[in-house]
Amino acid sequence: MSISASDGILVVSANVSIIVNEVIEQPALIVPGPVHVRQGEYLSFMVNVTDPDWAADNMTLAASGLPDGTSFDPSTGIFNWNVSSVQPGPYTITFTLTSDGSTIFQDSKVVIIHVDNGNGRCFICEFFSTARTVLRTSTVTTNPWLLLLSGMIGLTTTLAVGTRRARAQLRRSRRLVRG
C-alpha cells in the first residue's frame, strides 16, 4: 500500500505493509461439577469443548482414572456409566483436551462422581465433600484431618473450662452449706 502526504508544494510517498497476525485463543473444557449417583442407576453426561479457532486446530479429548464399567467416546465427548456393583465412595476422573494447532494448548478438568449405596447417601462422601468445600472457601488449610483434630481440641478445651467453672461453683456451694 502506498501512502502520500502533501503540504501543497512537496509530496512525500511511502510504501507501507500491514500484517495482521492471527490471535490464537486457548480451547477450554466444560465438564459438570460434582455428580451424585446411586448404585444401580445409569449416569451419562457430555464433556464439551469451546474453541473459537476450532477449524484451525485438531482437538483430542482423553479421559484418565475411568472406573471399571465406564465408557468415554473422545470423538463425541459422551461419558456413560452403568453404576451397578461398584463400591460406594468418590471416583475422580480427569478429562484432558489437547489442541495441536500452530500453538499447542492443553486444558484438564476433574469430575468427582460420588457413588451412594442403594439405601441412601454415602456418609463418607458427604462428609469429605462438605469439609473440602468449607476448607476451599476459607483460609484454613485443606487437610480434613487437621480440621477434625482442631475440632477435637476445641471441644476438649471447652469441656475443660466448663469443668473448672463447675468445680469452682461446687466449692462455693459447699462453703455456703457449711456455713
Backbone as a ProteinNet text record, in pm:
[ID]
protein_1_A
[PRIMARY]
MSISASDGILVVSANVSIIVNEVIEQPALIVPGPVHVRQGEYLSFMVNVTDPDWAADNMTLAASGLPDGTSFDPSTGIFNWNVSSVQPGPYTITFTLTSDGSTIFQDSKVVIIHVDNGNGRCFICEFFSTARTVLRTSTVTTNPWLLLLSGMIGLTTTLAVGTRRARAQLRRSRRLVRG
[TERTIARY]
85	0	90.8	52	129.7	51.7	121	58.8	135.1	59.5	120.2	70.6	160.1	123.5	179.8	104.8	148.7	122.6	214.8	193.1	152.2	117.3	77.6	188.3	312.3	424.5	497.8	536.2	608.6	514.7	542.7	466.2	564.6	529.7	611.4	527.3	585.3	515.4	596.3	525.8	592.1	508.1	576.5	507.7	497.8	379.4	353.9	292.8	342.2	283.7	214.8	95.2	21.6	5	53.5	42.1	-46.4	-151.8	-242.3	-213.2	-168.5	-141.4	-268.3	-284	-399.3	-385.7	-495.3	-498.2	-541.5	-454.3	-484.2	-545	-667	-734.7	-731.5	-705.7	-691.9	-827.8	-833.6	-957.2	-979.3	-1104	-1136.1	-1236.2	-1223.2	-1316.5	-1428.8	-1546.9	-1659.8	-1710.6	-1700.6	-1743.3	-1842.6	-1924	-2016.5	-1941.4	-2006.1	-1949.3	-1958.5	-1942.5	-1953.4	-2088.3	-2084.6	-2204.7	-2233.2	-2361.1	-2403.4	-2489.3	-2460.2	-2536.3	-2544.8	-2653.8	-2671.2	-2636.7	-2598.9	-2574.9	-2702.2	-2685	-2798.7	-2851.1	-2805.1	-2850.1	-2756	-2801.9	-2723.9	-2684.4	-2557.9	-2507.2	-2452.6	-2491.3	-2440.4	-2428.6	-2317.1	-2302.2	-2205.8	-2204.4	-2119.5	-2010.8	-1890.4	-1777.7	-1774.5	-1791.3	-1797.6	-1665.6	-1644.4	-1523.1	-1563.5	-1498	-1514.9	-1380.4	-1383.4	-1261.3	-1298.9	-1272.3	-1302.2	-1224	-1108.2	-1025	-1044.4	-1160.7	-1184.7	-1141.3	-1172.9	-1141.2	-990.3	-915.6	-770.9	-694.8	-759.2	-689.9	-745.3	-658	-701.1	-713.8	-833.7	-859.7	-857.9	-802	-801.8	-852.9	-959.2	-1012.6	-962.3	-935.3	-893.2	-947.1	-956.8	-1002.2	-909.6	-878.9	-797.3	-865.9	-837.3	-899	-1039.8	-1072.1	-1207.3	-1230	-1337.8	-1368.8	-1411.8	-1403.7	-1449.2	-1595.7	-1627.8	-1765.9	-1804.7	-1712.1	-1743.1	-1699.5	-1757.3	-1711.1	-1706.5	-1607.3	-1593.2	-1556	-1636.8	-1611.4	-1543.8	-1413.3	-1343.1	-1391.4	-1451.8	-1497.9	-1626.3	-1709.1	-1834.1	-1829.8	-1738.4	-1730.5	-1833.6	-1896.3	-2001.8	-1942.5	-1975.4	-1934.5	-2056.9	-2044.2	-2153.5	-2103.3	-2192.7	-2158.2	-2284.7	-2291.9	-2399.5	-2346.6	-2384.3	-2329.1	-2399.4	-2336.8	-2403.8	-2334.4	-2227.7	-2167.6	-2035.8	-2031.2	-1909.9	-1923.2	-1811.5	-1810.4	-1860	-1941.7	-1977.7	-1852.2	-1853.1	-1739.7	-1715.8	-1617.3	-1587.2	-1495.2	-1522.2	-1439.4	-1396.7	-1267.5	-1213.5	-1170.1	-1225.9	-1193	-1136.5	-1025.6	-964.3	-985.7	-1046.1	-1065.5	-963	-900.5	-795.1	-823.9	-807.6	-822.7	-686.7	-643.2	-517.1	-544.5	-491.7	-503.9	-365.8	-354.5	-222.7	-215.6	-269	-260.6	-120.4	-107.5	23.8	86.8	3.1	48.6	-25.1	47.7	-15.6	-70.4	-200.2	-265.6	-318.6	-331.9	-390.1	-473	-588.7	-675.5	-723.2	-716.7	-763.3	-863.2	-966.5	-1067.9	-1096	-1128.5	-1157.5	-1306.5	-1364.9	-1503.5	-1500.3	-1565.3	-1575.4	-1716.3	-1723.6	-1852.1	-1864.1	-1966.9	-1992.6	-2095.3	-2054	-2145.8	-2200.6	-2332.6	-2400.5	-2455	-2467.9	-2523.4	-2671.7	-2730.3	-2869.7	-2969.2	-2930.1	-3023.3	-3023.8	-2928.8	-2922.7	-2790.9	-2761.5	-2642.2	-2517.9	-2407	-2277.4	-2227.6	-2228.9	-2190	-2047.3	-1956.1	-1815.7	-1800.9	-1873.7	-1866.9	-1917	-2031	-2090.5	-1998.9	-1942.3	-1857.8	-1736.8	-1663.7	-1541.9	-1571.8	-1682.7	-1721.3	-1752.4	-1829.5	-1864.3	-1740.4	-1656.5	-1534.7	-1444.4	-1431	-1345.1	-1400.7	-1535	-1596.4	-1573	-1592.8	-1571.4	-1426.7	-1335.6	-1194.3	-1150.6	-1207.5	-1169.5	-1218.5	-1333.6	-1389.1	-1336.2	-1252.8	-1195.4	-1043.6	-981.1	-835.2	-767.8	-847	-793.4	-725.9	-635.2	-566.7	-664.7	-625.3	-716.7	-706.7	-651	-641.4	-760.3	-853.1	-971.2	-935.9	-825.6	-787.4	-744.9	-681.4	-642.7	-766.6	-867.4	-993.3	-1057.2	-1058.9	-1115.3	-1036.5	-904.3	-820.5	-846	-859	-887	-1020	-1119.3	-1249.6	-1241	-1163.2	-1147	-1074.8	-973.7	-902.1	-996.3	-1076.7	-1173.6	-1274.7	-1324.3	-1420.2	-1356.1	-1234.6	-1164	-1141.5	-1102	-1079.7	-1209.1	-1317.6	-1447.5	-1489.7	-1472.9	-1508.7	-1420.8	-1292	-1201.5	-1240.1	-1269.8	-1309.5	-1441.8	-1535.5	-1664.9	-1649.9	-1561.2	-1536.9	-1477	-1382.8	-1321.6	-1425.4	-1512.2	-1616.3	-1713.8	-1747.8	-1840.2	-1778.5	-1650	-1582.4	-1579.6	-1551.9	-1549.5	-1688.1	-1791.2	-1928	-1962.1	-1917.2	-1941.4	-1872.6	-1750.1	-1679	-1754.5	-1804.1	-1880.9	-2007.2	-2072.9	-2196.1	-2167.8	-2058.5	-2022.3	-1993.5	-1925.5	-1895.7	-2024.2	-2119.9	-2246.1	-2322.9	-2318.2	-2390.2	-2323.8	-2193	-2120	-2131.5	-2147	-2159.2	-2144.4
-114.6	0	122.4	222.7	345.5	458.4	534.6	648	772.6	877.9	1005.2	1116.1	1214.3	1332.1	1454.5	1563	1684.4	1805.1	1905.2	2031.7	2140.6	2101.1	2194	2220.2	2200	2221.6	2089.4	2025.3	1899.2	1781.7	1668.2	1544.7	1436.3	1370.1	1260.9	1133.8	1025.8	897.3	789.4	691.3	577.5	452.7	341	212.3	153.3	109.1	55.3	-83.6	-177.3	-311.8	-330.1	-384.7	-413.8	-564.9	-620.4	-764.4	-786.4	-864.7	-897.3	-1040.2	-1054.7	-1187.7	-1245.6	-1375.3	-1443.7	-1446	-1413	-1423.1	-1565.1	-1635.3	-1773.7	-1776.9	-1827.3	-1836.9	-1980.9	-1997	-2130.5	-2199.5	-2326.6	-2402.4	-2432.7	-2458.8	-2487.9	-2601.7	-2679.6	-2789.1	-2739.2	-2793.5	-2765.7	-2901	-2923.7	-3050.5	-3020.5	-3119.6	-3095.9	-3086.4	-3026.6	-3020.6	-3157.6	-3164.7	-3294.3	-3359.9	-3490.3	-3565.2	-3668.9	-3682.4	-3786.9	-3886.4	-4014.1	-4120.6	-4237.4	-4312.8	-4429.9	-4556.4	-4658.4	-4789.2	-4832.6	-4890.4	-4936.4	-4832.9	-4709.3	-4604.9	-4596.7	-4527.3	-4506.3	-4359.3	-4333	-4195.8	-4166.8	-4052.7	-4010.3	-3858.3	-3807.9	-3663.7	-3638.9	-3513.5	-3477	-3381	-3407.9	-3317.8	-3226.4	-3096.5	-3000.9	-2926.7	-2877.3	-2803.3	-2669.3	-2563	-2433.5	-2393.7	-2354.6	-2310	-2223.3	-2094	-2006.2	-2042.9	-2109.1	-2146.7	-2293.6	-2349.5	-2493.1	-2543.2	-2470.1	-2516.8	-2523.5	-2438	-2433.1	-2535.3	-2589.8	-2679.2	-2821.2	-2917.4	-3055.9	-3079.5	-3116.9	-3137	-3285.4	-3315.4	-3452.5	-3451.8	-3527.8	-3544.9	-3677.2	-3679.4	-3803	-3802.5	-3921.5	-3935.7	-4032.1	-4000.6	-4091.1	-4111.9	-4225.9	-4258.9	-4312.7	-4366.8	-4419.6	-4545.2	-4548.5	-4669.6	-4782.6	-4905.9	-5021.1	-5003.4	-5041.2	-5034.9	-4903.4	-4807.4	-4678.9	-4680.3	-4588.5	-4569.4	-4420	-4380.4	-4241.3	-4240.5	-4170.3	-4158.9	-4024.4	-4022.6	-3895.9	-3817.2	-3884.5	-3811.4	-3733.3	-3779.8	-3709.3	-3641.8	-3685.3	-3630.6	-3689.4	-3800.7	-3859.2	-3963.2	-3945	-4035.9	-4115	-4247.1	-4334	-4425.9	-4453.6	-4546.3	-4608.7	-4740.4	-4814.7	-4853.7	-4776.2	-4791	-4908.9	-5025.8	-5143.4	-5193.6	-5266.4	-5331.2	-5265.7	-5134.7	-5065.1	-5028.1	-5006	-4965.7	-4821.7	-4791.3	-4651.3	-4571	-4446.5	-4358.8	-4263.9	-4177.4	-4081.8	-4143.3	-4110.8	-4153	-4026.4	-4012.8	-3893.4	-3927.8	-3853.3	-3873.4	-3742.1	-3750	-3631.6	-3634.6	-3528.3	-3513.2	-3412.1	-3443.7	-3358.3	-3328.2	-3201.9	-3156.2	-3106.9	-3155.8	-3111.1	-3058.6	-2941.2	-2878.6	-2879.7	-2936.6	-2942.4	-2851.2	-2730.3	-2631.7	-2573.7	-2450.7	-2388.2	-2369	-2350.9	-2346.6	-2456.9	-2538	-2649.8	-2601.2	-2626.4	-2591.6	-2718.1	-2713.6	-2826.4	-2772.6	-2834.6	-2798.4	-2927.2	-2933.1	-3051.3	-3008.6	-3089.5	-3066.1	-3198.4	-3189.7	-3307.9	-3312	-3430.9	-3454	-3556.2	-3522	-3616	-3672.9	-3805.4	-3875	-3945.6	-3907.7	-3969.4	-4079.9	-4203.8	-4317.2	-4345.9	-4334.6	-4361.2	-4503	-4565.5	-4700.2	-4693.5	-4804.7	-4807.5	-4766.5	-4769.5	-4737.9	-4590.1	-4515.2	-4374.2	-4311.8	-4199.3	-4123.3	-4188.3	-4162.8	-4210.6	-4109.7	-4149.3	-4058.2	-4008.2	-4098.3	-4060.3	-3959.2	-3984.2	-3890.7	-3753.2	-3749.9	-3623	-3548	-3620.1	-3556.1	-3490.5	-3566.4	-3511.3	-3408.4	-3423.9	-3324.3	-3192.2	-3197.6	-3076.7	-3015.2	-3098.2	-3046.9	-2980.6	-3042.3	-2986.1	-2852.1	-2841.4	-2715.9	-2607.2	-2639.5	-2541.6	-2496.1	-2589.5	-2554.7	-2472.4	-2499.1	-2421.8	-2278.6	-2256	-2121.5	-2042.4	-2103.3	-2031.2	-2026	-1961.6	-1951	-2061.3	-2154.3	-2266.1	-2363	-2442.5	-2541.8	-2641.6	-2710.9	-2800.2	-2945.1	-2972.4	-3108.9	-3138.2	-3227.8	-3254.5	-3315.2	-3390	-3448.1	-3338.7	-3234.6	-3123.2	-3050.4	-3038.4	-2977	-3059.4	-3190.8	-3279.1	-3266.5	-3265.5	-3250.7	-3116.7	-3009.5	-2877.1	-2877.3	-2943	-2953	-3028.1	-3136.7	-3214.8	-3132.7	-3057.1	-2972	-2865.7	-2806.3	-2705.8	-2763.8	-2883.4	-2949.5	-2981.3	-3033.3	-3066.3	-2941.2	-2832.3	-2706.6	-2656.6	-2662.4	-2618	-2701.5	-2833	-2920.1	-2893.1	-2868.7	-2841	-2711.3	-2607	-2478.7	-2495.3	-2567.6	-2590.8	-2669.2	-2767.7	-2848.4	-2762.7	-2676.5	-2588.4	-2494.9	-2439.2	-2348.7	-2424.1	-2546.2	-2625.8	-2658.4	-2692.3	-2720.9	-2597.1	-2481.7	-2357.3	-2328.9	-2349.8	-2327.9	-2426.8	-2552.1	-2654.1	-2616.1	-2565	-2521.9	-2409.6	-2310.9	-2200.3	-2252.8	-2346.9	-2402.9	-2478.6	-2554.3	-2628.4	-2532.5	-2422.2	-2323.5	-2264.5	-2234.9	-2177.7	-2277.6	-2405.2	-2507.3	-2528.1	-2527.8	-2549.9	-2429.7	-2321.9	-2222.4	-2093.4
0	0	0	-74.6	-84	-17.5	66.1	133.8	91.9	60.2	19	109.5	133.2	210.8	139.3	144.2	74.3	162.7	153	222.7	124.2	4.1	-100.3	-199.3	-161.3	-251.4	-275.6	-168.4	-179.9	-153.1	-217.5	-197.3	-151.6	-44.4	7.7	1.8	-51	-61.8	9.4	61.9	127.5	105.4	89	79.6	220.4	256	389.4	375.3	455.6	460.5	595.1	592.2	715.2	723.8	832.5	854	976.7	959.5	1069.7	1113.3	1237	1291.5	1352.4	1335.5	1393.1	1544.8	1613.4	1758.5	1792.4	1858.8	1892.5	2032.3	2038.9	2167.2	2215.5	2343.2	2400.2	2410.6	2370.9	2388.8	2537.1	2572.6	2712.3	2721	2825.9	2854.5	2943.7	2922.5	3010.1	3059	3190.2	3249.6	3361.9	3399	3510.5	3642.5	3741.2	3875.5	3939.9	4072.4	4139.5	4109.9	4084.2	4045.9	4154	4192.8	4286.2	4210.5	4229	4163.7	4261.3	4254.5	4341.4	4265.7	4341.3	4280.9	4209	4090.4	4011.7	3913.9	3922.3	3830	3709.9	3606.1	3484.3	3479.8	3456.8	3452.2	3313.6	3258.7	3128.4	3128.1	3077.6	3058.8	2944.1	2898.5	2785.3	2830.4	2786.3	2807.1	2684.9	2707.7	2597.1	2580.5	2459.8	2425.8	2366.1	2409.8	2344.3	2285.8	2159.2	2092.5	1973	1979.9	1867	1741.1	1756.9	1642.6	1605.2	1633.5	1616.4	1479	1373.8	1238.5	1214.8	1283.1	1260.6	1344.6	1446.5	1538.9	1530.4	1553.9	1571.3	1720.4	1764.7	1906.6	1940.3	2055.6	2104.6	2247.5	2272.9	2407.7	2463.9	2593	2658.8	2801.2	2859.9	2998.4	3070.6	3196.3	3277.3	3411.5	3472.2	3600	3585.3	3466.8	3444.2	3528.1	3607.7	3684.1	3590.6	3639.6	3561.3	3523.5	3401	3354.3	3290.7	3285	3222.4	3077.4	3000.8	2863.5	2835.4	2757.1	2715.6	2568.9	2489.2	2345.8	2320	2290.5	2271	2149.7	2052.6	1933.5	1960.8	2055	2086.9	2223.4	2310	2444.9	2539.7	2502.2	2585.3	2680.7	2809.1	2916	2960.2	2973.4	3018.1	3127.7	3224.6	3331.7	3387	3378.1	3442.5	3579.9	3680.5	3815.1	3882.1	3876.1	3932	4057.1	4042.3	4159.5	4200.4	4199.6	4243.3	4390.6	4453.3	4592.7	4605.1	4706.5	4730.2	4762.3	4724	4751.6	4636.2	4649.6	4543	4437.3	4312	4198.9	4125.8	4100.2	4035.4	3893.5	3797.3	3656.1	3602.6	3531.1	3471.5	3321.1	3268.9	3125	3074.7	2961.5	2906.6	2760.4	2724.8	2586.7	2540.4	2424.6	2366.4	2226.8	2198.5	2067.4	2003.7	1883.8	1819.8	1697.9	1713.6	1606.1	1600.1	1551.1	1540.9	1679.3	1780.2	1918.7	1993.6	2067.8	2137.6	2271.4	2292.3	2417.3	2482	2614.5	2686.1	2801.5	2823.7	2935.3	3000.1	3132	3205.2	3310.6	3327.8	3430.3	3500.4	3628.2	3709.1	3740.3	3727.9	3768.2	3881.2	3991.9	4103.8	4103.6	4094.3	4095.2	4229.4	4306.4	4436.3	4416.1	4438.9	4427.8	4566.9	4579.9	4706.1	4702.5	4821.3	4820.5	4785.2	4751.5	4706.6	4812.3	4942.7	5051	5088.6	5043.8	5082.9	5042.9	5104.8	5071.1	5131.2	5069.6	5118.3	5222	5349	5455.8	5438	5405.8	5390	5276.9	5163.7	5050.1	5091.4	5160.6	5201.6	5298.1	5396.1	5495.7	5431.1	5349.8	5291.1	5183.6	5111.9	5012.1	5080.7	5190.1	5264.1	5328.1	5390	5453.8	5351.6	5234.3	5130	5082.1	5067.6	5023.9	5127.3	5255.1	5361.8	5363.4	5348.9	5354	5234.4	5117.3	4998.3	5006.5	5072.5	5078.1	5196.5	5278.7	5391.5	5375.7	5472	5465.8	5545.4	5597.6	5675	5579.3	5630	5548.2	5487.8	5383.6	5313	5358.3	5474.4	5523.7	5614.9	5573.3	5655.6	5791.6	5800.2	5929.2	6025.8	5974.8	6060	6110.5	6025	6066.2	6177.6	6163	6264.9	6395.5	6386.9	6505.4	6573.7	6495.4	6551.8	6626	6569.2	6635.2	6766.7	6767.8	6891	6998	6959	7054.7	7110.5	7023.6	7068.2	7165.3	7136	7224.4	7359	7357.4	7481.5	7566	7503.3	7574.9	7637.3	7561.8	7612.5	7732.9	7724.1	7836.3	7958.4	7937.9	8049.8	8120.2	8044.8	8104.2	8178.3	8117.2	8182.6	8311.2	8312.9	8433.2	8544.2	8511.5	8613.3	8673	8588.9	8639.4	8729.4	8689.5	8770.9	8906.2	8909	9036.4	9126.1	9067.2	9145.1	9203	9125.1	9172	9283.4	9268.1	9370	9501	9494.9	9616.1	9685.9	9609	9667.5	9735.1	9668.7	9725.5	9854.4	9860.3	9981.4	10097.3	10067.9	10172.3	10228.4	10139	10185.3	10271.8	10234.3	10309.7	10446	10452.3	10577.8	10670.4	10609.4	10694.1	10727.9
[MASK]
+++++++++++++++++++++++++++++++++++++++++++++++++++++++++++++++++++++++++++++++++++++++++++++++++++++++++++++++++++++++++++++++++++++++++++++++++++++++++++++++++++++++++++++++++++

